[in-house]
Amino acid sequence: MKRLFHYASDEEIKRGETTDIYFVRTKQIIEAKGLDKTPVIADVTPGKLPHGWPWGILCGIEEVAHLFEGINADVYSMPEGSVFHHEDFRGVREPVMRVEGPYGDFCIYETPLLGLICQASGVATRAARMRKTVGDKTLISFGIRRMHPALSPMIDRASYIGGFDGVSSLSGAKILGIEPSGTMPHALIIVLGDQVKAWKAFDEVISPKIPRIALIDTYSDEKMEAIMAAEALKERLYAVRLDTPASRKGDFPELIREVKWELDVRGFNHVKIFVSGGLNEENMKELCEAGAEGFGVGTALSNAPTIDFAMDIVEIDGKLCAKRGKMGGKKQVWRCQKCLADLVLPFDKAQPKCPVCGGKTEPMLKPLIKNGKMVAKLPKPKEIRQYVLKQLEKLQLEEKLGCSKR
């Protein structure tokens, strides 16, 4: 049967058919030379993070676990949702994952492994950075229309794990176990031919459990449409949404202040201001300060820069080795539970105390797959999200104490 859309199936990924050709040729060569069963240890480490980011959020580990089920290898990983750094406190490259086993048995899975975590971690990291920027304001992922539809569950899952409150896609919401978020597009207003008719039709037809958020920039000035929406729906109106990244006035924060003022002076203090369109890390802070209380983030989230992870062999048959720029030998990452400072040490070294605040450390590379069998409990997305949010609180302490040179 001809495939209508260009994507790889679960079976093709599991068979290694999405790998790079040079791993297939490597496998052929080492099998011919009788080296395919040689045991190796390989580290997965991040390169320097995009835009000088001091930390990232690890995402995609659940899929890595499914990728390596049935493969003759052991996988150790930081838990999904963990903060990670390019380097530890002393400047040593920090592994987020370790794979052990006969190289011929897992070499073709390097490409899909990296693909599963590079993009998802980029989206989760940007989501977490936006969460830090806006505090407790509402964040909704609107970015799936900018990427291949096959990726929509991954994008929304990573956004949610990174700290977003909701997602717009049906597929993303389904795997997260939440209701999808979103109300109306400009198309609804245009089809009905009138803003007020569209807002009232939404109110009449859609379940009352869904918040009434009126889109207010289709035909008229945003201030006037906000007033019209409030007068039409009154106490049932939860919020107005401005989808105006480049308003005719040229000052989006000032437009928010104006709309908020006009609603408040008319007694519609309960109506919140939501914004969407052209949002990014740089402008969200000033929009918050202007009075925005909810953000629908699209391209800046789904098109987040990928994290440049790489896999490198660091030990062969018990002997240390490494390419230039990488450090040989089996390692463990020890993390301070007070300030999230990391220390990378050889695997056989004793558990250290935090070199910054003296706090207790714990090992971050934990068993995920043993002999091809999953041994770790895979947490639900809500649990991972809470883990991320708790770490974001601790990062404030890390920054205050100066726990790293980053």
VOMIDREN-191012 format. One line per field, with one value per residue (C-alpha): x, y, z; residue number from 1; residue in three letters. Coordinates in Angstrom, 1 decimal. Layout:
xx = [X ...];
yy = [Y ...];
zz = [Z ...];
i = [NUM ...];
aa = [ALA ...];
! end
This chain:
xx = [0.0 1.4 2.0 0.3 2.5 6.3 7.0 8.7 6.5 7.2 8.4 10.8 12.3 12.7 14.3 16.9 15.7 16.0 19.7 22.6 24.2 27.6 26.4 25.1 28.5 30.2 28.1 29.0 32.7 33.0 30.9 33.3 36.3 34.7 34.5 30.7 30.5 33.2 31.7 31.9 30.6 29.3 28.4 25.7 26.7 25.4 27.4 27.3 23.7 22.0 22.2 24.4 21.6 23.1 20.9 18.6 15.6 16.1 13.1 12.4 13.7 10.5 10.9 14.6 13.5 11.1 13.7 16.2 13.6 14.8 18.2 21.2 22.4 22.2 21.1 21.6 20.0 19.1 15.4 13.2 12.7 16.1 17.9 21.3 24.3 26.9 29.6 29.8 31.0 34.6 34.1 33.9 31.5 28.4 26.8 23.0 23.0 25.3 24.9 26.8 26.9 28.3 28.7 27.5 24.2 23.3 25.4 22.6 20.4 22.7 20.9 17.3 18.4 19.9 16.9 14.5 16.2 17.7 14.5 12.3 14.8 15.1 11.3 11.1 14.0 12.4 9.1 10.9 12.6 9.3 7.8 10.6 9.9 6.2 5.9 2.5 0.8 -1.0 1.0 -0.6 1.3 0.0 3.0 1.9 0.9 4.5 5.8 5.1 1.8 3.4 5.4 2.5 2.3 6.0 6.0 3.0 4.3 7.7 6.0 3.9 6.8 8.7 6.0 3.2 -0.3 -2.0 -1.7 -3.9 -3.5 -6.0 -3.1 -0.9 -3.7 -4.6 -1.1 -0.9 -4.3 -5.6 -8.2 -7.0 -6.9 -8.2 -11.4 -11.8 -9.9 -10.4 -12.0 -15.1 -15.7 -15.3 -17.6 -20.3 -19.7 -19.8 -17.7 -20.6 -22.5 -19.4 -18.8 -22.5 -22.6 -19.6 -21.3 -24.5 -23.0 -19.8 -19.9 -19.9 -16.9 -14.8 -13.7 -15.2 -12.2 -13.1 -10.7 -10.8 -8.8 -10.6 -12.3 -12.1 -9.8 -8.9 -10.1 -13.5 -13.9 -12.9 -15.7 -18.1 -17.2 -17.6 -21.0 -22.1 -21.1 -20.8 -19.8 -19.5 -16.5 -13.3 -10.8 -10.1 -7.3 -5.1 -3.5 -1.6 2.2 2.6 -0.4 -1.1 -0.2 3.2 3.3 1.8 2.4 0.7 -2.2 -2.6 -2.6 -5.3 -7.6 -7.2 -8.0 -11.1 -12.4 -11.7 -13.3 -16.5 -16.6 -15.2 -12.3 -12.8 -11.8 -8.2 -5.9 -4.6 -2.1 -0.7 1.2 4.9 5.6 9.2 11.4 12.4 9.0 7.0 8.5 7.3 3.9 3.6 4.5 1.9 -0.9 -1.0 -2.2 -2.1 0.1 -0.5 3.0 3.5 6.6 9.1 8.2 7.8 10.8 13.0 16.7 17.6 20.1 23.3 23.7 26.4 27.2 30.9 32.6 34.6 35.7 36.3 36.6 37.5 40.1 39.7 39.4 37.9 38.1 39.6 37.6 35.9 36.9 37.4 36.0 32.8 31.4 28.7 27.1 26.6 24.1 23.6 19.9 20.0 21.4 21.6 25.3 26.8 30.1 31.2 33.5 34.9 32.4 34.5 34.9 33.0 29.9 31.0 29.5 28.5 31.7 29.6 27.2 28.2 24.8 24.1 24.5 22.8 23.8 21.9 22.6 20.1 19.3 16.7 17.3 19.1 19.8 17.1 14.5 13.0 13.8 12.8 9.3 8.3 6.5 3.4 3.8 2.1 4.7 7.6 6.1 6.0 9.7 10.6 8.8 10.5 13.9 13.1 12.6 16.0 17.7 16.9 19.0 21.8 21.9 21.9 24.7 26.7 27.0 28.6 30.7 28.1];
yy = [0.0 3.4 5.7 9.1 11.0 11.1 9.7 6.6 4.0 2.5 -0.7 1.1 3.0 -0.2 -2.0 0.7 1.9 5.5 5.3 6.9 4.6 4.8 2.9 0.1 -0.1 0.0 -2.9 -4.9 -4.2 -5.1 -8.3 -9.2 -8.6 -10.5 -7.3 -6.9 -8.5 -6.3 -4.6 -0.8 2.0 5.1 8.5 10.8 14.4 17.8 20.3 23.9 24.9 27.2 31.0 30.5 28.8 27.8 24.7 22.4 20.1 16.5 15.1 12.1 9.4 7.4 7.0 6.0 3.3 1.9 2.1 0.0 -2.6 -5.9 -4.6 -6.4 -3.3 -1.6 2.1 4.5 7.9 11.0 10.9 12.5 16.2 16.6 19.8 19.2 21.3 21.3 21.0 20.3 22.7 22.2 22.4 18.6 17.6 16.2 12.9 12.7 9.0 6.0 2.9 -0.3 -3.5 -5.2 -2.3 -4.4 -4.9 -1.2 0.9 1.5 3.0 6.0 8.1 7.5 7.8 11.2 12.2 11.3 13.6 16.5 18.1 17.2 18.5 21.8 22.3 21.3 23.7 26.6 25.9 25.9 29.1 30.7 29.4 31.1 34.3 34.5 33.1 31.7 33.1 30.7 29.1 27.2 25.4 26.6 25.6 22.3 24.1 25.1 21.5 18.2 16.8 13.5 15.5 17.2 14.7 15.0 18.9 19.2 16.6 18.3 21.7 20.4 18.7 21.9 23.7 24.7 24.5 23.2 22.2 22.8 19.5 16.6 14.1 15.9 16.3 12.6 11.3 13.8 12.9 16.4 18.4 20.3 24.1 26.7 28.5 30.2 31.2 34.3 31.9 31.4 35.1 35.6 32.7 34.1 37.5 39.3 39.3 39.4 36.7 34.5 35.1 34.4 31.3 29.9 30.7 29.0 25.9 25.0 23.3 25.7 23.9 25.6 29.2 31.9 33.6 36.1 36.8 40.6 41.7 40.5 43.6 46.5 48.2 45.8 48.2 48.5 44.7 44.0 46.3 44.7 41.2 42.1 43.7 40.7 37.9 39.9 37.7 34.7 36.2 34.8 36.5 38.4 37.3 39.7 37.9 41.1 40.7 43.8 46.0 49.1 51.1 49.4 48.9 45.6 46.3 49.7 48.0 45.5 48.3 50.2 47.2 46.3 49.9 50.2 46.8 47.7 51.2 49.6 47.1 44.1 43.6 39.8 39.7 38.5 39.5 36.6 37.2 35.1 35.5 36.3 35.6 34.8 34.8 38.4 40.0 37.9 39.7 43.1 41.7 40.3 43.6 45.3 43.0 39.9 36.9 34.2 33.3 31.1 30.4 29.0 29.1 30.1 27.0 24.3 25.7 25.8 25.1 21.5 20.4 19.1 15.8 13.4 9.7 8.8 5.6 6.1 2.5 -0.6 -4.0 -2.5 -0.1 3.7 5.5 8.7 10.9 14.4 16.7 13.9 12.3 8.5 6.1 5.2 8.1 9.2 12.6 13.6 16.3 18.5 18.3 21.8 23.9 21.5 21.9 18.9 17.0 14.4 11.8 8.4 5.7 4.1 7.3 7.6 9.8 13.4 16.3 19.4 21.4 24.6 24.4 21.1 19.5 15.9 14.6 11.8 9.8 11.1 8.3 5.7 2.3 2.5 -0.7 -3.8 -6.6 -5.2 -5.1 -1.9 -1.6 2.0 3.2 5.6 8.5 10.2 13.6 15.3 13.9 14.9 18.4 18.8 17.6 20.3 23.0 22.0 22.2 25.6 26.8 25.4 27.1 30.4 29.3 28.0 31.5 33.2 31.1 31.1 27.4 27.3 29.4 29.1];
zz = [0.0 -1.0 1.9 1.6 3.9 4.3 7.8 9.2 10.9 14.3 12.7 10.3 13.2 15.3 12.4 12.2 8.8 9.7 10.4 8.4 5.8 7.3 10.4 8.2 6.5 9.9 11.0 7.8 8.3 12.0 11.4 8.6 10.9 13.8 16.0 16.1 19.6 21.1 24.2 24.2 26.3 24.6 26.1 24.8 25.5 24.4 22.5 23.4 23.9 21.4 22.0 25.0 27.0 30.4 30.8 28.9 29.6 28.6 26.7 24.5 27.0 26.9 23.1 23.6 26.0 23.5 20.8 22.8 24.0 22.6 21.7 23.3 25.2 28.6 28.7 31.6 31.4 33.3 34.1 31.5 32.3 34.0 33.7 32.0 31.2 28.5 31.1 34.8 37.5 36.5 32.7 32.0 29.2 30.9 29.6 29.8 28.7 28.5 26.3 27.0 24.9 21.8 19.3 16.4 18.2 18.6 16.3 13.8 16.5 17.1 14.5 15.7 19.4 18.8 16.6 19.5 22.0 20.0 18.8 21.8 24.2 22.2 22.4 26.1 26.9 25.1 26.8 30.2 29.4 28.5 31.7 33.7 31.8 32.4 35.9 36.6 33.4 31.1 28.3 25.4 22.6 19.3 17.1 15.4 12.2 11.6 11.5 9.8 11.3 12.2 14.8 16.5 19.4 20.1 19.9 22.2 24.7 24.9 25.3 28.1 29.9 29.6 31.6 29.3 30.6 27.5 23.9 20.8 19.0 19.4 19.1 21.6 24.2 23.8 24.7 27.6 29.0 29.0 27.0 24.0 24.4 21.9 21.0 17.6 14.5 12.3 9.8 12.1 12.3 8.6 7.7 10.0 8.6 11.9 15.1 17.5 15.7 15.9 19.6 20.4 18.2 20.1 23.4 22.2 20.6 22.5 25.9 28.9 30.3 27.5 28.5 26.3 24.8 22.0 19.2 18.8 15.8 12.7 11.4 13.8 16.2 19.1 21.7 20.1 19.5 23.1 24.3 21.8 23.1 26.7 26.1 24.1 26.5 29.8 32.8 30.5 28.7 30.2 28.0 24.8 22.5 20.5 17.6 16.6 16.5 14.3 15.1 13.0 16.1 16.1 19.9 21.1 24.8 24.6 22.8 25.6 28.2 26.2 25.9 29.5 30.6 28.5 29.8 33.4 33.4 32.0 34.9 32.9 35.3 35.2 31.5 30.9 28.1 26.0 23.1 20.3 17.0 16.8 20.4 21.5 24.6 24.0 23.7 26.2 29.3 28.2 27.2 30.7 32.2 30.0 31.4 29.2 31.2 28.7 25.7 22.7 21.4 17.9 15.7 18.4 20.3 17.6 15.7 18.8 18.0 18.4 21.1 19.4 21.2 20.1 20.9 21.3 22.3 25.4 26.3 24.2 25.8 29.1 27.7 27.8 24.5 23.1 20.0 20.3 22.4 24.4 27.7 27.9 30.4 32.1 34.1 36.5 36.9 40.5 41.1 44.2 45.3 46.8 43.9 40.9 40.5 38.7 39.0 36.4 37.8 36.7 37.5 40.2 42.3 45.6 46.0 46.5 48.3 46.3 45.9 46.0 48.9 50.5 49.8 49.2 45.7 43.8 40.7 37.6 35.1 36.2 34.7 31.8 29.8 31.0 28.5 26.2 28.9 30.4 34.1 34.8 35.5 32.8 34.5 33.1 31.4 34.3 36.7 34.4 34.1 37.9 38.1 35.6 37.5 40.7 39.1 37.6 41.2 42.2 39.2 40.9 43.8 41.4 39.8 43.2 44.6 41.4 41.4 38.0 35.7 33.0];
i = [1 2 3 4 5 6 7 8 9 10 11 12 13 14 15 16 17 18 19 20 21 22 23 24 25 26 27 28 29 30 31 32 33 34 35 36 37 38 39 40 41 42 43 44 45 46 47 48 49 50 51 52 53 54 55 56 57 58 59 60 61 62 63 64 65 66 67 68 69 70 71 72 73 74 75 76 77 78 79 80 81 82 83 84 85 86 87 88 89 90 91 92 93 94 95 96 97 98 99 100 101 102 103 104 105 106 107 108 109 110 111 112 113 114 115 116 117 118 119 120 121 122 123 124 125 126 127 128 129 130 131 132 133 134 135 136 137 138 139 140 141 142 143 144 145 146 147 148 149 150 151 152 153 154 155 156 157 158 159 160 161 162 163 164 165 166 167 168 169 170 171 172 173 174 175 176 177 178 179 180 181 182 183 184 185 186 187 188 189 190 191 192 193 194 195 196 197 198 199 200 201 202 203 204 205 206 207 208 209 210 211 212 213 214 215 216 217 218 219 220 221 222 223 224 225 226 227 228 229 230 231 232 233 234 235 236 237 238 239 240 241 242 243 244 245 246 247 248 249 250 251 252 253 254 255 256 257 258 259 260 261 262 263 264 265 266 267 268 269 270 271 272 273 274 275 276 277 278 279 280 281 282 283 284 285 286 287 288 289 290 291 292 293 294 295 296 297 298 299 300 301 302 303 304 305 306 307 308 309 310 311 312 313 314 315 316 317 318 319 320 321 322 323 324 325 326 327 328 329 330 331 332 333 334 335 336 337 338 339 340 341 342 343 344 345 346 347 348 349 350 351 352 353 354 355 356 357 358 359 360 361 362 363 364 365 366 367 368 369 370 371 372 373 374 375 376 377 378 379 380 381 382 383 384 385 386 387 388 389 390 391 392 393 394 395 396 397 398 399 400 401 402 403 404 405 406];
aa = [MET LYS ARG LEU PHE HIS TYR ALA SER ASP GLU GLU ILE LYS ARG GLY GLU THR THR ASP ILE TYR PHE VAL ARG THR LYS GLN ILE ILE GLU ALA LYS GLY LEU ASP LYS THR PRO VAL ILE ALA ASP VAL THR PRO GLY LYS LEU PRO HIS GLY TRP PRO TRP GLY ILE LEU CYS GLY ILE GLU GLU VAL ALA HIS LEU PHE GLU GLY ILE ASN ALA ASP VAL TYR SER MET PRO GLU GLY SER VAL PHE HIS HIS GLU ASP PHE ARG GLY VAL ARG GLU PRO VAL MET ARG VAL GLU GLY PRO TYR GLY ASP PHE CYS ILE TYR GLU THR PRO LEU LEU GLY LEU ILE CYS GLN ALA SER GLY VAL ALA THR ARG ALA ALA ARG MET ARG LYS THR VAL GLY ASP LYS THR LEU ILE SER PHE GLY ILE ARG ARG MET HIS PRO ALA LEU SER PRO MET ILE ASP ARG ALA SER TYR ILE GLY GLY PHE ASP GLY VAL SER SER LEU SER GLY ALA LYS ILE LEU GLY ILE GLU PRO SER GLY THR MET PRO HIS ALA LEU ILE ILE VAL LEU GLY ASP GLN VAL LYS ALA TRP LYS ALA PHE ASP GLU VAL ILE SER PRO LYS ILE PRO ARG ILE ALA LEU ILE ASP THR TYR SER ASP GLU LYS MET GLU ALA ILE MET ALA ALA GLU ALA LEU LYS GLU ARG LEU TYR ALA VAL ARG LEU ASP THR PRO ALA SER ARG LYS GLY ASP PHE PRO GLU LEU ILE ARG GLU VAL LYS TRP GLU LEU ASP VAL ARG GLY PHE ASN HIS VAL LYS ILE PHE VAL SER GLY GLY LEU ASN GLU GLU ASN MET LYS GLU LEU CYS GLU ALA GLY ALA GLU GLY PHE GLY VAL GLY THR ALA LEU SER ASN ALA PRO THR ILE ASP PHE ALA MET ASP ILE VAL GLU ILE ASP GLY LYS LEU CYS ALA LYS ARG GLY LYS MET GLY GLY LYS LYS GLN VAL TRP ARG CYS GLN LYS CYS LEU ALA ASP LEU VAL LEU PRO PHE ASP LYS ALA GLN PRO LYS CYS PRO VAL CYS GLY GLY LYS THR GLU PRO MET LEU LYS PRO LEU ILE LYS ASN GLY LYS MET VAL ALA LYS LEU PRO LYS PRO LYS GLU ILE ARG GLN TYR VAL LEU LYS GLN LEU GLU LYS LEU GLN LEU GLU GLU LYS LEU GLY CYS SER LYS ARG];
! end
